[in-house]
Amino acid sequence: MDPISDMLSTMRNAVAKKKERVDVPFSGVKMNIAKVLKDEGFVSGYKMMKNESAKVPDKRGFIRITLKYTQDKRPVITGLKRVSRPGLRVYRPYDEIPRVRAAFGVTILSTSKGLLTDAEARKQKVGGEVLCQVW
């Protein structure tokens, strides 16, 4: 299965259960997605953790993402959508990047300049693969 979809589904389920944090297996792309979500204010933080359990043979570790909630315990993330997937890649030039919920959300793209939000990609005039949308 698609590791980015797994990450988004894990976060979606954790938000539905009002969990404080979620752990996802480490990869560079997932770490960069977590960084973009932190920069955009959708999550409180993220941290690379070592896997110290003898039961799990994976030595790469995992990413611990701390979810963010409002004062009245409502989640900041109300929706996550995977756009490009292994069976259907979605690429867009900078002037055709989709907007999310009238700019209340963010589209994350994989570009030649790294992972960027839709606003940054338009500003730098670079297109790329539309990974996911968060609102």
PyMOL commands that set and color helices and strands:
alter all, ss='L'
color gray80, all
select helices_A, chain A and resi 3-16+28-39+94-96+101-103+118-124
alter helices_A, ss='H'
color red, helices_A
select strands_A, chain A and resi 21-25+43-49+62-67+80-82+91-92+106-111+114-117+128-134
alter strands_A, ss='S'
color yellow, strands_A
deselect
rebuild
show_as cartoon
